[in-house]
Amino acid sequence: MRVLILGQPSDNRGDEAAARGMIYGIRSLIPNAIFDIVYCYKDFKPVMDDPPHVVSHHKRFLMRLTKWNIFIHLWYLLLYRLGIASSAGSDENVLAKLIVEADAVIYAPQGPYLGGKSIQFRPLFFLALVKMYAKKLMIYAPSMGPFLDDNQSFFYSIKLNILKKVLNSVNMITLRDSTSSEFVKKLNLRNKNVFLASDSALQNPVDQLDGKKLLQSLCIPGTPNKLIGITPIELSWHTHWSTVKDIDTTIAAISAEILDSCIEKYNAHILFFPQLYGNPGKPFSSDLPVMYNIAHYMKHKDKFTVVDIHWETEQQQSVMALMDVFVGYRHHSAVLCAKMKIPCVCISYEYKAISFMEDIQLSEYALPLENLRAKTVLRLIDNALNNRADIVRHLTAISEKLRKTAFISSEKFAEMVTGTPSC
């Protein structure tokens, strides 16, 4: 079975974890599945290094969309629907051939690309395009929403109606958090194949035995009493947060204050875990600049280590498991901490991370970014450390349920392609 994955984000360890979990889950049910992955961006690093007979990566900018090449995509659609194969080497034809050759298509798990104040046209177009090829299509465990009322504006109303038609045409939809599920319920879709799952990164196991060796390779100086991990973020790319004056400087300065206080109070050593691992010279492609920006504000510049940016997600996860507590500004920080059964103080710039923390009954350790204050975060860190044993027991108790809930997406995919309902 040939599976085409569209819209896969790259250069991001969280999205890498989600993609690997998805492929692991599907292949555990459909062992002969092979995958073609088409990425969102022109420049990327593959999320998997499997041999070509399992996964093929497509580096071309196949999902580029302009007002002109929309017609080129539709032209190749017409040709293939008429049974006319083209030998053209254009990106649009390569994508058309991949869709034609696929037995089923997945739109990859990622953040809320459908929803918000301005519904993005690109994913809507490619979802609709796949259905025009009469292919089985699944939206696999993203966040989705929020959706505004259709009386917000004339143009928003049009896009919302298009969105509903597209979602009604999709064969299967799973969502990774309960808030997204509630948003979608309010759309009153005719499509009944919409299910709540969890983040696909929770599906595949991680060998924790490598963690200690990897941690030793970092040569952490001294004998710290606590190890505290952090995944920072910059938000000047974000639709809302980019309008907040000096948001990245504010986050960096407050983060530095938090980390310095932890170093002084707990004799802690700080480990920065870069989630974005692309080109540091390219805006919003690498976490290294934001990490060193935080370090610039820190007093204790000898008390932090940036983990190897080349570590893949499983390597990062195995070392995360050794942290006493984690400070996560990203959704997948919370997800992977839960997977590795360690406390996470989650600072959320969007609803998706808080929704996940609510889903795992640890919402008291989640903080909306607008409430970011050093004292508040330090209090949550204190609470997490004081209650660490209880949190670990809780996460251990729910770990199998979390895995099974995440696995729902793979079961629903198998149900879609085989026609056999999952148990």
N, C-alpha and C positions, 0 to 999 in steps of 0.2 A: 504494500500500500504506500502510495506517494502522498505526503502531506506537505502542503505549502503554508509557510508561516509568514504572514505579512506584518509590517509595522513594528518589527522587533527593535527596541532601543538598544544601544550599544555603549561601550566605554563606561559601564556602570555596573558595579559588583552586585547591587541589589537586583537589577533587571537580569543580570547574568544568572543569579540564583533562581529567579522566577522561571527563566527559560529552561534551565537545566532541570528544574523540578518538573516542569511541564513535559519535557521530552522523556524524562525518566518515567513519569506516570503513564504516559501514552504507550511507551514501549513495553512496560510491564504488562499491559493488557493486549497490545498488538505488537508482538515481537518482530514481525517483518516490516514494521513501519520505517520508512526512510523519509528524510526531511529536506526540503529546500527552504532556506531562511533568507528573507528579503528584509534588509535593515531600513530604518527610517532615514538614515543619513548617508551621505556619500563616503565620509571618512569613518571608519569603525575598526574595532578589533573583534574578531569572532567570539561569540559567547560560549562556543564549544570547540574542542579540538578533535572531535571524533573523526575517524577515517571517512573518506568521501562517500563510501557506500552507505553510510548512516546519515550523515549531515553534509549538505552542500551549502556554502555561503556565497551570497551574491553581492559583490562589492559595487556593482554599478548603481547609479542613482536611479533605481527603477521606480521609486515612488515619488519622484519629482512631479509637481503638478503646477502648471501655469494655465492661463486662459487659452493659450494656443494648443498645448499638447493634450488638453482634454479631448480635442477633436481627433488627435492622432490615436489616443487610446480607444476611442469609439470606432475609428476606422478599422483598426486591427480586430476589434470585437466583431464588426460586420464581416470582415474577411473570414475569420475563423467560424463564425456562425454559418457562413455560406460554404464552408468546407474548403476554403482556399488558404493553404499554408504559405506563409511568407518567409523568405530567407533573409530578410533585412536584419541588420545587426543593431538596430536602434534599441534604446532602453525600453521603449513602449512595446516593441515586438518581443523582446526577451521576456518581459513580464507577461505578455499575452500567452506565449508558449508555456510558461510555467503554470499559469492558471489552467490552460487546456490539458496539460499533462497530469495535473493533480487529481487525485481521487477525492480529496477534501481540502478545505482551506480553513486556516485559523487566523484570526486577528489577535496578535500577541498580547499577553498581559502587560499592563502598564498603568500609569496614573490616569486621572479622569480626563481622557482626551475627548470624551463626548459629554458636553455639559458646560456649565458656567454661563457667564454673561454673553459670550460669543461662541456659539457652537461651531467647531472647526469643520470646514468643508472637506478637507482632504480625506480624513478617515471615512466620512459619509460617502464620498465619491468612490473610493476603492471598495468599500463594502457593497455598494450598489453594483459596481462593475463586476464583482465576483458573481453576484446573483444573476446578472445579465448573461453570464456564461453558463448559467444553470448548474452551478456547483454547490455542493453541500458546504455550508459556512457556519463556523462557530466563533463567537466572541468569547475568548477564554480568560475568565477571571481577572478583569480589570476593576478599577474603581470607575464609577460613572455618576455624573451629575455634579452639582445640583442643576435643576432646570427651572428657569424662571417661568412665570405665568405667560401664556401665549398672548396676553394683551399688553405686554411690555412695549412692543413696537411692531410695526407691520413686517419688517424684514425678519425680526426674531421669530415672529409667528410662522412665517413661511419656512424658516430653517427648522423650527420645532416640528412642524408637520412632516417635513421631509425626513427628519430623524425618526419619527414614529413609524413612517412607512418602511424605512430601511430596517429598523429593529423588528418590525412585524414580519419582514421577509427572511430574517436570519433563522437558520434551522435550530440553533442552540445558543443560549447565553448563560454564562455563569458569572457571578460577581464575587469579589473577594472580601467585602465588608458589609455589615448590616445597614450602615447608613446609605451606601449605594443602592442596596436592595430597596430601601424605603423610597429613595428618590425615583427609582424605576417604577415601583408600584403606582406612584402618583401619576405616571404617564397613561395608565389604563390601557396598556397594550392588549391587542388581541392575541398576541403570541403567548402561549402558555408554557413554552419551553424556556423559562427564565428561572434560574435556581441560585440560591445562596451557597457559596462554597467558602474557601478561605484562600490565602495567598499561596500560589503554586510552589513557592520556594520551600514550603513546609513538607513537600512530598518525599524528597529524596534524603536518605541518611547521610551523615557526615562522620568520617572516622576521626575521633577525637585524639587518637594516639599520636598523631603528628603534631598536635598543638604544643606540647612541652618542648619538642626539638626545635620547632620554629621559634618559640619564645626565647629559648636559649641562644638562638642564632642572632637575636637582636642585641645581645650583650648589654643588658640593662645594668647601669652602674649601681653599686651599693646594694643594700638589702631593704627595699621598700616594704612597708607593712601592708599596703594596698596597691592593687593595680586597677586603674580606672581607664576605661576605653571611651573614645568619643568619635562620632562621625559628624563633623561640622557641615555647614552649608553656606553658600552665598545665594542671595535672592534677587539680585538686580535684573535677572531674566524674567521674574515672575510677574504676571499681569497685575496682581494687586500689590505685592510687597515692593515692587519696583517704584511705586508711587510714594512710598514712605521714605522721608528724607534720611539719608545716611544709614540705611538699614544694615548694610553689610558691615560698616564700621561699628555700629551699635552691637551687633551680634558678636563680632570679634572681641570688642572690649569687655563685654559682659562675660563671655566665655572665658577669657583670660582671668578675670577676677574669680570666677567659679573655680577654675583649675588651680590657681595659686592658693586659694583657701583650702582646697582639698590636699594639696601638697603639704601645707603647713599643719593642718589639723590631723591628718592621717599618716604623715610620712609616705605619701602616695607617689607613684610614678605614673605618668600619663602616657597612654598609647593612642596615637591618632590613627584611625582606620580610614584610608581614602576610599570613598565609594566611586567617585569619578576618576578614571585612570587614563584619560586620553591625553592629548597634547597640552602640556602646561601653558604653552604660548597662545593657545586658542581659547577665547572666552567661553566659560561655562563648560569646559571639556575636562578639567582636572581639578581635584580637590587640593592639590599641593599649594597653590597660591593662597587659598583661604586658610589653610593650616598654618602656613608661615606668617600670615597676617595675624592670626591669634597669638602665635609665639612672639611676635613683635611687641605685643602688649603685656606679655607675661614677665613677672619678676624672676621666676625660677626657670631660667632658660636651659638649665642642665638637667631638668627633671621631666623631660618629655622625649618620646621616641615616635617617629613616623614609621609605621610598619612598611615593609617592602611593597611598593606600589605594584609590583609584578605578581604578588600573591594572588592566586585566583580565589573565587568566593569560598570554596571549601577550605582552603588554607586559612583565610581570614576567620571563618566560622570556628575552626578548631582552636584558634588562639582566643577568639572572643569568649569561648567557654571557660577560659582561665581568668577572666576579669572578675573582680569583686563586685563591680557595678559598672554600668554603661550609661553614657549620656548620648542620646541619639536625637539628632535634628531631622532624621529622615524616616520615612515609613518602614523601609526594610531594616533599619536599625532595630526597631521594636520587634519586627517579625523574626529576625534571625536571633535576637536575644531570647525570645520565647522558645524558639527551636532548640537553642543550646542551653536553655534552662538557667539563665542568669537574669538578675534584676536590671531593668532598663528604666531610666528617667527619660521619658519621651517628650521632646519639645516639638510641637507639631505646627507646621506652617499651613497645612491643609487638613481637612476633616478626616482624611483616610487613616492617618496614624492614630488619632484619638479613637476613631471607630474601632480599630483593631484592638487597642488597649481595653476598650469597653467589652469587646467580644471575648477577651480572655480574663475578664473580671479583675483587671488591674488599673482601672481608670484613675485611681488616686495617685498614680505615678505619671500621669499625662498632664501636660501643660500647654495650652495654646500659646503660640509665639507672641501674641499681643500682650500676654501676661508675663513675658520674660523679665525677671528680676533676679539678680544674683542671690539675694537672700532666700527667695522662693525656691530656686533650684537647689540651693545648698540644704534647705530643710528637707526636700524630697530625697536628696542623696543620703542624708542622715537617716531618714526613715527606711530607705531601701537597704542600707547597710545594717541597721538595727534589726530589720525583719528579713534579712537575707535568707535564713534557713527556711522560714515559712514560705517565702516566694519561690524558692527552689523546689520545695515539696509540692506547692501548688502547680507549678509548671510541669513537674514530673508527672503529677496525677492526670493532667489534661493533655499531655503530649500525644498520646495515641489518638485521642479524640480530634485534636488539631490536625494530625496527619490525615485521618480519615475524612475530615471535612474538606481539607485541601484536595484530596484525591477524588472528590465528587466531580471536579471538572474533567479529569481524565476518564472517569466512568461515563460521564455524559457525552464526551467525544466518541467513545467506543460505541455507546448506544446510538448516536447519530449515524455513524458509518456502517454499523452492522444491522441496525434495526431491531436489536435485541435489548429490551429494557434492562438497566442495571438493577442489581438486587438491593 
